[in-house]
């Protein structure tokens, strides 16, 4: 999946981080068909979790700076994603088979839905 201007919320640092997140998710495509796909998926996911935490922290700082009224609800959504990805990592570690395509679809869907429905509101509030 390619980055599109329609995903931009207008806050440069947040948009750049969203684009990097999408790039990291797309790395899973490269894991498809490899012998050590489970290890590659785990490595990518661990890196993704670290970057997501960094991104969420930055995004939450922006929300604080602009006194975004829905910050607590938005932070809760961030926490839920980190927990979901941690559960997926745990399942992989325990040997549950999750295909790269399933994982990529989940992450892309979450990221794009989150940007388009939640993060766009931050941009709209920022520029209002």
C-alpha positions in Angstrom: 0.0 0.0 0.0 1.4 3.4 -1.0 1.3 6.6 1.0 -1.2 9.0 -0.3 -1.7 12.8 0.2 -5.2 12.0 1.4 -3.7 10.5 4.5 -2.1 13.7 5.5 -3.5 15.6 8.5 -1.4 18.7 7.8 0.9 18.5 10.8 4.3 17.7 9.1 5.9 15.7 11.9 2.8 13.5 12.4 2.4 13.0 8.6 6.1 12.0 8.2 5.7 9.5 11.1 2.5 8.0 9.6 4.3 7.5 6.3 7.2 5.8 8.1 4.7 3.5 9.9 3.1 2.6 6.6 6.6 1.8 5.1 7.3 -0.4 8.1 4.0 -2.3 7.6 4.8 -2.7 3.9 8.1 -4.5 4.9 5.9 -7.4 5.9 5.3 -7.9 2.1 8.9 -8.8 1.8 8.5 -11.5 4.4 5.9 -13.4 2.3 7.4 -16.6 1.0 10.6 -16.5 3.0 11.7 -19.6 5.0 12.0 -17.7 8.3 8.8 -15.7 7.9 7.8 -16.0 11.5 11.1 -14.6 12.8 11.0 -11.8 10.2 7.4 -10.9 11.2 8.4 -10.9 14.9 11.4 -8.6 14.2 9.3 -6.2 12.1 6.6 -6.2 14.7 9.0 -5.5 17.6 10.5 -2.6 15.6 7.0 -1.4 14.7 5.9 -1.5 18.4 8.9 0.7 19.4 8.3 3.2 16.6 4.5 3.3 17.3 5.2 4.1 21.0 7.6 6.9 19.8 5.0 8.2 17.3 2.1 8.0 19.8 4.2 10.0 22.3 4.9 12.7 19.7 1.3 12.8 18.6 0.1 13.1 22.2 2.5 16.0 22.8 1.0 17.7 19.8 -2.5 17.1 21.2 -1.5 18.5 24.6 0.1 21.6 23.0 -3.1 22.4 21.1 -5.4 21.5 24.0 -7.1 18.9 21.8 -10.5 18.2 23.6 -10.6 14.4 22.7 -7.0 13.6 23.9 -8.0 11.1 26.6 -10.2 9.1 24.2 -7.4 9.3 21.5 -4.8 8.1 24.0 -7.0 5.2 24.9 -7.1 4.2 21.2 -3.3 4.3 21.1 -3.0 2.1 24.2 -5.5 -0.4 22.7 -3.4 -0.8 19.5 -0.2 -1.3 21.4 -1.9 -4.0 23.5 -3.3 -5.7 20.3 0.1 -5.8 18.6 1.7 -7.1 21.9 -0.9 -9.9 21.9 -0.1 -10.8 18.3 3.6 -10.9 19.2 2.9 -13.2 22.1 0.8 -15.5 19.8 3.7 -15.6 17.3 6.1 -16.4 20.1 3.9 -19.2 21.3 3.9 -20.7 17.8 0.5 -19.5 16.5 0.5 -19.2 12.8 -0.3 -15.7 11.6 0.3 -15.1 7.9 2.2 -12.0 6.9 -0.8 -11.0 4.8 -3.2 -11.3 7.7 -0.8 -9.2 9.9 -0.3 -6.6 7.1 -4.0 -6.3 6.4 -4.7 -5.8 10.1 -2.0 -3.1 10.5 -2.8 -1.3 7.3 -6.5 -1.3 8.1 -5.9 0.0 11.6 -3.4 2.7 10.5 -5.5 4.0 7.6 -8.8 3.9 9.6 -7.1 5.6 12.6 -5.6 8.3 10.4 -8.7 8.9 8.4 -11.2 8.9 11.3 -9.2 10.0 14.4 -6.0 11.8 13.4 -7.8 13.9 10.7 -9.8 15.4 13.6 -6.5 16.6 15.2 -5.5 18.3 12.0 -8.9 19.9 11.6 -8.8 21.2 15.2 -5.2 22.4 14.8 -6.1 24.5 11.7 -9.5 25.6 12.9 
